Amino acid sequence: MADGAEKAKRERTPDLGLSRAQRISSGALFQDAYAQGRATRGRLMVLYPRSGPGAALRLGVVASRKVGGAVARARAKRRLRAAWRLNREHFRGAADLILVARRDLLFAPWPEVVDEMRRLGRRAGLVAREGGER
């Protein structure tokens, strides 16, 4: 009986994971996104959309040493990935996203991080407007 309840719970909860197929790890793809030069800058992060072959709303996350030491960089990347997991369903289009953390991301309240990601996505043309239009 416990197995049936567990299965039902898994079916109800949305998939918040980030599989290997949903991530960008190739340095060439990061460089391609930067070279396209379509950065959308915010106070907490910078969003680089990458269009081209194979682009399918995958995510790449970067935190340079300007953000802080190893622990601070890891925390910044975790926050970006978590915000992406919560907002992924709002993003549309055939583009990969590179998110670059800024130092203020470490100290910003969580709702501000989520709001900024949506705002940057809208400015980049990857998030539908509230009325369902893009």
N, C-alpha and C positions, 0 to 999 in steps of 0.2 A: 504494500500500500504506500509506503514511503517513496518508492521509486515512481509511482504514478503521480504523486503530488509534486515531486521534484521535476518530472518531465513537464507537467502542466505549468509550473512556475517558469521554466526555461522558455516555453512557448509564448508566454505572455510578455516577458521582458525583452526589450529591444536589444539587438546586438550592439554592444558598446565596445567591442574589441577592435583592434587595428591589425588585421592580418598582414602577412608578408606582401600579398598582392595589392594591398591598400597603402603601402609605404614606398617612398622613394629612397633608395640608398646609393644609387650610382652617382658618383661625382660629376659625370658628364651631363646628367640631367639637371643637376643643380646649376652647373655652369650655363647650360642652355637657357634656363629660366632667367638667370641674371642677365645674359646677353640679349634677351628679348626686351629688356629695359622697361617693363610695364609695372614697376613697383607702385604699390599703394601703401603709403606710410601713415602710421598712427603713433600715438604716444607710447603704446605698450609693445607694439610689434609692427613688422613690415611684411606685407603679403606680396609675393611674386607669383603671378599665374604663369604657367608654362603650357602653351598650346603646341600641337604638333603630333607626330606619330606616337601612338601609345598613350596619349593623355587621357586619363579616365578618373578624375577626382582623387588622385593619390596624394598623399601628404609627405612632405619632407620638412624636418624641423632643424633649426640651427640656433645655437647660442654661442656667441664668440666669447673670448676672454674678457671683453669689455663688460659683460654681464656680471662676471665675478669668478670665483674659484670653481673647482669641479662640482662641489655640492650645490652651489647657486645655479650653475649652468644646468645641471641635471634637474633641479626643481623647476627652472624656467621651461625646459623642454617638456616635463611632465604636465605643467599647467597648459601649455599650448596643445598638447595631444588630448588632454581631457576636454578642453574647450572645443576642439575639433569634433571629438566624439559626440558631444551634445549638440553641435550645430550642423553636422554632416548632412542631415536630411534637408536642410534649407538650401544647400548649395546645388547648383545645376550647371550643366555645360560640360564640354569636353576639354577640360584643362586640369593640369596637376597644380598643386599649391605648395609653395615653399613659404614657411613662416619663420621669420627671423625675430628672435626675442630681443627686446630692449630691457635695460636694467630696471626701469620702472615696473615692468611686469611682475617682478618679485614682490613688490609691496602693494600692488593694486588690489582692491577688493574684488572678489570673485565675480560678482555681477558685472563689474566694469570690464573685466577681461572678456566675458562672453559677449557683451554688447559691442565691444570694439571689433571682435572678430566678425560679427554680422555686419557691422557698419563698413568695414573694409571690404567684405565680400560684395556688398551692394555697390560700393564705389567702383569695384573692379568688374561689375556686371555679372557676378556669379551667384548672387542671391536674389530670389524673387522678391518683389515688393510685397507689402502686407496684403494688398488686394489680389494677389496671385499673378500679377503682371511682372515682367522682368525688366 
